[in-house]
Amino acid sequence: MKNKKVMKVTMLVLMTFTLLLGACSNNNGGNNTAPTPTPQNTQTATNTGEVDQTEEATDPRSKVIPVTFSQFVNYDWFTAPTWEERPHGAWITENLQVTVVPEQSNGAAAQKLNGMIVSDSLPDAIVLDRGKDVERLVSAGKLVALDPYLEKYPEFVETIGADTLNMLRSEDGKLYQIPNWYISGDNGNGNAAYIVNKKIYKELGSPSLATWTDLEAYLKLVKESYPDIVPLDAGEVRDGAELQLLGMLYSGAADGNSPTFISPGAGSVFGIPQGEELVSIYEDKGFADAVLYLNRLFRQNLVTQDLFTQTRDQINEKLRAGKVAVFAAYDSVVEGIGREANNMLKAIDPEAGYEVIWPVHQEGVDKNKVYPSGYNTLGWNVNVITTNAKDPEAIFSFMNWATSEEGQRIIFFGPEGLFYDKVEDGVPIPNDAYINRDLKKYDELKIGEFNWYGNTSYIDVVKGKREKLLPEEAQDWTTIAQTTTSFLTSLNITEFSNLDPLPDSEEGIILQRLKDYYKQAIPKMIYAKSDEEVASLLTQAAAETDGLGYQKVLDWKTARWKENLEMMK
């Protein structure tokens, strides 16, 4: 109890400090790279669970301990390439004597993780969402606490930030998690976007695509003119329930909406902020509007009829063949989706490919308050080291290097000598091999894909600086899409962190029932034969979920949300 009280006070102070720093760093272009560490500003951990400043940071590369370790990424959609086939993997093995052996999910990540827990056959390291699965592993004593390493590796705290690490501590006050794509300051990021097939769009006269009405009219035009093209396609269903296209549309249904408000997935809100309370999604007008609109598109065959069943590979196949007119997803502009499809089409026809558009919205909504992307300063997901690891410190020493400036440069931009020969002010200066690269062959190298130790403060700034050094035709598609659109339409949702009740708590059990209900209810609404049937199903859902105890979950989440807001003051 004493430790918990200390942690609450510590987090309150740190959150306040974080906001002050954010205010001071506003409009800095995202350049929040840590300053050169000194004995006075470098941070390490003490046995109180807080982070103090005592020791000077040193070069992370010199501290890497040679190791080979297994890693499992807890996502159905992720298939890991072999370590050796990626340029940075070969470089790391040669120069650091570190090799990562992937453990595949085979499209059934949750079942695979459960099986490994039960059989005590966990891999050495896991990448997964923050929240219930991490805490379940902590409770079972399956994770290695990282606190003993923080004093020996002070650059780790310096790079990530004491405030971020302390917010990632578990109930016992210990740190088990290494964040991925953590963010400093006010500059957010995000990859959610609508992209359009450039050739089709141009051939149809490049009409306005600002509102839902515009979009529907355009999709009808596509259907009439190109019967073999999917007018509107979208990302795969996530976590067995979350329909990405519904979330994308919901973000444009009212000012300030975020897909996380209606998502039942881990780390989401699954409640609509109204004043100082969270209310049922089934009683929200914006949610109803989005469901009605998507249903209408579905009834007219303007959206893929495989919305609930298609896989990521099937989606990519259509995109890369140019068979999609408009595409919407939470990760449209990342390397393995939009960029690769764009580059493959462009390699065949310079006029072909995809371009990002400003997110569409319902009439009357402020275009500058539409946020299909959301970012959390804690980042996307986390890395943990399991007690099955023979040498956990060696794994930590590698991850410490991986999230450093050099580590991020090697992993994200490739090893020096491949596409850059020198580094200036942290920026890998593009060489002729990069400027004149074959886009298809470059994408096959998978440079920058699935960087599990992402340091946003470094990567986003450096990407932007690098692109300015290139002629327009050589600029990176993803970076341009992010800096012009997806980063600008991303909402800071840090205040909604940690709203997942423990699975075995009363609220956690109710929430699982609500998720199961959602999984059945949403398809019925999208498949409905009329607006009236959709409205009836929404009314029914509000009543039935109330009977399942939705209000109790909303009350619990509201209390946690208020605690977050209080800390953020």
Disulfide bonds with the S-S distance in Angstrom:
none
